[in-house]
Amino acid sequence: MRDRRTSELVAVKYIERGEKIDENVQREIINHRSLKHPNIIRFKEVILTPTHLAIVMEYASGGELFERICKNVRFSEDEARYFFQQLISGVSYCHSMQVCHRDLKLENTLLDGSDAPRLKICDFGYSKSSVLHSQPKSTVGTPAYIAPEVLLKKEYDGKRILNVQYAIPDNVNISPECRHLISRIFVGDPATRITIPEIRNHSWFLKNLPADLMDDDSMSNQYEEPDQPMQTMDQIMQILTEATIPPACSRSINVLADGLDMDDDMDDLDSDSDLDVDSSGEIVYAM
């Protein structure tokens, strides 16, 4: 889909109007809206159609990091570090904004289309803000990526995770510094596990660190939407309130919908092309 005002390609997540528009959707939108960082997919706006709520976001043409790994089979240590540095930069910024993602995984990290791809964290469907919400207590996320202390509260047979069982194959040649960092990350006790600030000061992380990743404040300050005023929270809450009404019963309103070519794309929702499903089970239509 293309923004008529800027001709920029965007990605749109469609959620059916009615009961699916709950507090989790509201939380996702509010949390994502608060984040402005080069390593986080940019939230743009929400739009109401006669049948769906549409969340409009930045389009990452490079696809998932997961797909890149599958295609390349494996990364060199330098390439892995390059993406890890960006991931930690994005996570560190989220935490500084009091937002916990709670479902970080390869499928929720996208890449732009540049020669040296910029990693971008996406899908804040499970996120929580310590400012706006209670402290995270529920067990959410993808089992293979969940921390041991979370698994302990859930009936899930993640014995290898609980016991922090991992092995680096003998044929994989990585530096002692990398092995040391991995050993500090894969620690069962969160009280002794390495923290994000400590990771950012680790010698392996600091090697070849891009200059633009050294200062979070300057990165976020420079990352502003050009010439596009952000929707106010009042506007967003008005749209969300209207979206809770099922399509057959609701009034048809077009709040800010004139900025996107919506009609043809809504007709295509019955097809399987260009569709993805995120952690909340909703359709993401990337065009």
Rosetta blueprint (number, residue, H / E / L):
1 M L
2 R E
3 D E
4 R L
5 R L
6 T L
7 S L
8 E L
9 L E
10 V E
11 A E
12 V E
13 K E
14 Y E
15 I E
16 E E
17 R L
18 G L
19 E L
20 K L
21 I L
22 D L
23 E H
24 N H
25 V H
26 Q H
27 R H
28 E H
29 I H
30 I H
31 N H
32 H H
33 R H
34 S L
35 L L
36 K L
37 H L
38 P L
39 N L
40 I E
41 I L
42 R L
43 F E
44 K E
45 E E
46 V E
47 I E
48 L E
49 T L
50 P L
51 T L
52 H E
53 L E
54 A E
55 I E
56 V E
57 M E
58 E E
59 Y L
60 A L
61 S L
62 G L
63 G E
64 E E
65 L H
66 F H
67 E H
68 R H
69 I H
70 C H
71 K H
72 N H
73 V L
74 R L
75 F L
76 S L
77 E H
78 D H
79 E H
80 A H
81 R H
82 Y H
83 F H
84 F H
85 Q H
86 Q H
87 L H
88 I H
89 S H
90 G H
91 V H
92 S H
93 Y H
94 C H
95 H H
96 S H
97 M L
98 Q L
99 V E
100 C E
101 H L
102 R L
103 D L
104 L L
105 K L
106 L H
107 E H
108 N H
109 T E
110 L E
111 L E
112 D L
113 G L
114 S L
115 D L
116 A L
117 P L
118 R L
119 L E
120 K E
121 I E
122 C L
123 D L
124 F L
125 G L
126 Y L
127 S L
128 K E
129 S E
130 S L
131 V L
132 L L
133 H L
134 S L
135 Q L
136 P L
137 K L
138 S L
139 T L
140 V L
141 G L
142 T L
143 P H
144 A H
145 Y H
146 I L
147 A L
148 P H
149 E H
150 V H
151 L H
152 L L
153 K L
154 K L
155 E L
156 Y L
157 D L
158 G L
159 K H
160 R H
161 I H
162 L H
163 N L
164 V L
165 Q L
166 Y L
167 A L
168 I L
169 P L
170 D L
171 N L
172 V L
173 N L
174 I L
175 S L
176 P H
177 E H
178 C H
179 R H
180 H H
181 L H
182 I H
183 S H
184 R H
185 I H
186 F L
187 V L
188 G L
189 D L
190 P L
191 A L
192 T L
193 R L
194 I L
195 T L
196 I H
197 P H
198 E H
199 I H
200 R H
201 N L
202 H L
203 S H
204 W H
205 F H
206 L H
207 K L
208 N L
209 L L
210 P L
211 A H
212 D H
213 L H
214 M L
215 D L
216 D H
217 D H
218 S H
219 M H
220 S H
221 N H
222 Q H
223 Y L
224 E L
225 E L
226 P L
227 D L
228 Q L
229 P L
230 M L
231 Q L
232 T L
233 M H
234 D H
235 Q H
236 I H
237 M H
238 Q H
239 I H
240 L H
241 T H
242 E H
243 A H
244 T L
245 I L
246 P L
247 P L
248 A L
249 C L
250 S L
251 R L
252 S L
253 I L
254 N L
255 V L
256 L L
257 A H
258 D H
259 G H
260 L E
261 D L
262 M L
263 D H
264 D H
265 D H
266 M H
267 D H
268 D H
269 L H
270 D H
271 S L
272 D L
273 S L
274 D L
275 L E
276 D E
277 V E
278 D L
279 S L
280 S L
281 G L
282 E L
283 I E
284 V E
285 Y E
286 A E
287 M L
